Amino acid sequence: MVDQVPPWLASQRADLGQEEIPGPANNPRIIAKARLPGVKFPNVDGIVAYGNEYTSDDKQAWCGAETGGSLAEVGIMPPFRKGHDTESYLWADSFITWGAACDMRVGAVCTFGGHVGMVDEIIDADTFWCIGGNQGSPNGGAVTRSKRSRSSVRAFRWPDDASLQQAGLIEWSLAAASGAVTTTTRPLIKAGSTGGFVTELQKILGLGPTGIFDASTDTAVRSFQAVHGLEVDGEVGPLTWAALLGTSVTIAGDVPHAAEYHDQWQRMVVAPDHVATVDTLARKLLANKARYKAAVMGTTVPWWFIAPIHERESSCNFSANIHNGQPLGQVTTLEPKGRGPFSSFEASVADWIRLKALDKIANWPVERVAYQDELNNGMGYRNKGVPSAYLWSFSNIYTGGKYVADHVWSAVAVDKQCGTMPLLKKIMELDASVVLAAPENKPVTDPTAAPAPATDIVPAQPTIDLNQIVGTIEQHSEKVRVPLEFAVALFNRMHPDKPLAGTVPTPTVAPAPAPTPATPTLQRPSVQLGALGLLGTLVMQVMGVIDPPSIPILNMVGSTVGTLLPILTGGTAAVGATGAFSGLASIASKILGALIKNPK
């Protein structure tokens, strides 16, 4: 992990301690910093003369010179307008409208009204350390750090994308840096670090808050990382902060070992003797795509990330938890220990996502997927210098070596399970909708679009197990005895664009009136689900699959075309009015297979 800061802040930090020289002499670094914009941008009309005119004496106010020079040193143009002193970088308030507005973040240029500097370190949500020139010193002014409050700042500003592109620093754009250190994130700290974030860490870990990342803090961090399934390196970076702080951290930025993962993914091919197995396993996972998507709904975690892990941990057993494959109904005794019991597979996934801080990850490129897979199993293979079998087994990347039990290594054992990455690649080949990078569970909104009109809040609807419905009908196939004419009519009603030839014509159904914008009740999921349930119940009662209620008219109904078709036409019209009918075609196709098993 690398503790990176914006390069313009690094330039300013390099001047820490530079101060005015008493008497007529001048500090050459201060003078040079004020002239740097002219040196870096000599073709900008008037900027060279502007710098020379105002830099003959280091006793004048030079906070703007320090900040403008730090920006120019890395190729970013500071504020300048020829002939307008108050709109040029030596005037501190010229930075108020320069660049792009941002929040309080490390590297942001901050103006206070008559003074300008940069955010050097965030202490808490309301306080930060400002590094700037011409701040107090015994000799009059120096580059120092001073504690400032958010409320005292007139503006936080960041270089705009055009300036960053020109400087070759576009990776520091606001969009790319949205996961950098802000009021809701934390910097990387490790042994030797000091300051407010170390104090915060120590308080969370139950240690005495000294503000010094000492040996006892390092030990506590490593223990915490081990318990939470994180890489045990003693460094408190995005993932460890996320686990420590819960939902208050957004993870972004570089992925550890990214180049290695990228190269392995590009080179990976499935071993010839495992091609058929990988294909079979991938198709099994795809068959359960709907359930995986339901398990991660409302998070940033993609379904295709958890599916290979589920196969790896429990051979796709939905009666086992995703943590380690132990039964849902018991507390886990393997790593991670003490989780559960869980009422469902989905509940175990929710716990696992929270435990691993996966819901803090905004994007899922292949490098991120591989890193999280390896973290999930542990970095033991890496410590042995062997590509992880958890990721690469059944491919050319992995040849041998295996942990045969928790913390028990065998150099000669060969993993007999498929790794997650061959499965993911095969899933991508079979399902074109699987695209690495962005999550698919949260809708992407157009920030320029008009806001949607307010609607009633609709609670989440229960999941319908279609396989169970079809199975019930199949179990009663002898009892159903639905005439072929009805099955054909049902098929034609569902597929009017491709009716079966030479069959009973589908009755014409008068379309139900479309709901007006002022009365969207029929479009609510609860109403759609109710209409579907009513139709399905009536049909199965008539067929004898389930017993009808004690209503005389229903007791007189027989399973004939003449009785079923009115139910079909009226019921489908009701469902159609809700706007949900088009989504039933695949359901009907499954049910038809059971209906026409024993036609008479």
Secondary structure, DSSP 8 states (H G I E B T S, - for coil): ------HHHHHHHHTTT-B--STT---HHHHHHHHHHHHH-TTSTTHHHHHHHT-S-TTS--HHHHHHHHHHHTT------TT-GGGSTTSGGGGGSSSEE--S-TT-EEE-SS-EEEEEEEEETTEEEEEEEEE--TTS-EEEEEEEEGGG-SEEEE--HHHHHHHT-GGGSTTGGGGSS-TT----B-TT-BSHHHHHHHHHTT----SB--HHHHHHHHHHHHHTT---SS-B-HHHHHHHHGGG--B-S--TTHHHHHHHHHH--B-GGGHHHHHHHHHHHHHTHHHHHHHHTTSS--HHHHHHHHHHHHSS-TTB-TTTS-BTTS---SSSTT----SSHHHHHHHHHHHTTGGGB--B-HHHHHHHHHHHH-SHHHHTTS--HHHHTTBTT--S-EEEETTEEESS----S--HHHHHHHHHHH-TT--SBS-SSS----TTS----------------HHHHHHHHHHTHHHH---HHHHHHHHHHH-TTS--TTS-------------TT-GGGGSHHHHHHHHHHHHHHHHHHHTSS---S-HHHHT--S-HHHHHHHHHHHHHHHHHTT-GGGGHHHHHHHHHHHTSS--
